[in-house]
Amino acid sequence: MPGRQGPDRQNQLKVRQPLNLFFEETDPDRWIPLDRYPRRMVRFLVRGPARASGARRVFLNLAAGLDRIGVPYRVNDFGHTRSNQEDLVCLIGQPHLLRRFEHHTPMMFGTALYNHPVDDEHLPRRHALRQVLVPSDWVRRMFSRSWPDLVSVWPVGIDTDLWAPAIGGRRKTVDVLVYEKLFRDRERFQVELLKPLIADLRRRGLSVHHLRYGSYREGELLALSQTARSMIYLSPHETQGIALEQMLSADVPVMAWDPGGDWQSLEYLLRGVRYGPVTTVPYWDARCGEKFTSAVDFGDVFSRFWRGVETGSFTPRQMIFDAGLTLEAAAEAYVALADKYTY
């Protein structure tokens, strides 16, 4: 019949409803009401633009991915949600936003939320959670002990256009970037791991650049992705490891400290939380580089790793694509989850 269209064409003509994204970082007043605003201005004048937190990076990369695949979204449109309380809310980041929603509002919560369900074990009783998103499988297993059948894995994507291999024959001036993310017992780890490791590298005649988590702006790491031949990554565990994946996306081989064992968060250990095993590299395969467990096996593993660096044996960027860790693939996975729980 004239004018009749098949199912595929009918689907193409449908106008997709925007996702309802909500993100906001906490910045409370400290001394007097509304003092957060002048404090922000002073921080900007003294320190320059604020560093993107992990939660903000998740939000920004998700939004960038949605832009690339052409999926519309609203950001912090509380008016729309109040008028359309049956629409799914996608809450990313800080849990303080929960109080802005009715208890019956359907919600997809995460990632970059609570560190552990013990922070709010009764959350599913107070809100209509369709799903809680966490960045990797070991975190899913940990969360599922408290919230069974409610947790899915969704890692944020990496901007592979920005975090790309060095252009042309650009000279690499840093042999090894040592990236340190040590918090608990840092002084002990400096003596037992960090200082001996750097001394070993220098005895081998290698140039070393030491970068500590929280002490740099993202542009500095981006510049190092173009000048570093390799990276050693020191972190006791990672839920995803965005900085690590950014360097892998730039095709920088990594030797990762992956001690395994139990989750070593002192705050949660004191609250009775025990979980293991954890990992520093939840997204990883042999193309990325090598892993070591302690200062004892560092030397032998590094010798093998450096041979691979010098011969160009590692291809970490391809892992990022194959694991679906691009902006586009991650956005598509997020949309699929949102569509699954929209009802």
FENCOR-V836508 format. One line per field, one symbol per residue. ss: DSSP state (~ for helix, > for strand, _ for the rest). phi: phi as a letter, one per 30 degrees, with the letter a starting at -180 (. if undefined). burial: + if it has 16 or more other ideal C-beta (glycine too) atoms within 10 Angstrom, else -. Layout:
ss = ???
phi = ???
burial = ???
//
This chain:
ss = ______~~~~~~~_____>>>>____________~~~~~~~~~~~~~______~~~~~~~~~~~~~~~~___>>>__~~~~~~_____>>>___~~~~~~_____>>>>_______~~~___~~~~_>>>>>>>__~~~~~~~~______>>>____>_______________>_>>>>>>____~~~~~~~~~~~~~~~~~~____>>>>>_____~~~~~~~~~~>_>>>>>>______~~~~~~~~___>>>>>____>___~~~~______>____________>>>>__~~~~~~~~~~~~~~~~~____~~~~~~~___>~~~~~~~~~~~~~~___
phi = .didbdedddddddcddddccbbaddaddccbeiddddddddedddcieddddeddddddddddddedcicdacbhcddddddbddddccccjddddeddbddcddbcckdhbddaeddadceddcbdddaccbdadddedddddcbdibbbcbdddcddddcbeedhceddccdbdcccbccdhdddddddbdddddddddddicdbbcbceicbcedddddddcccdabcccadabdbidddddddddicdbccdbdiiddcceedddcidbaadcbdbdbaadddlbbbcaddceedddedddddddcidcbdeddedddicdedddddddddddddcca
burial = ------------------++++++-----------------------------++++++-++++++-+--+-++--+---+-----+++++++++-++--+---++++++++++-++-----+---+-++++++++-+++-+++-++--+++++++++++--+--+-------+++++++++------+---++--++--+----+-+--+---------+--+++-++++++++++++++++++++++++++++++++---+-+--+----+-+--+++++++--++++++--+--+--++--++-++----+-++-++--+-+++++++++++-++-----
//
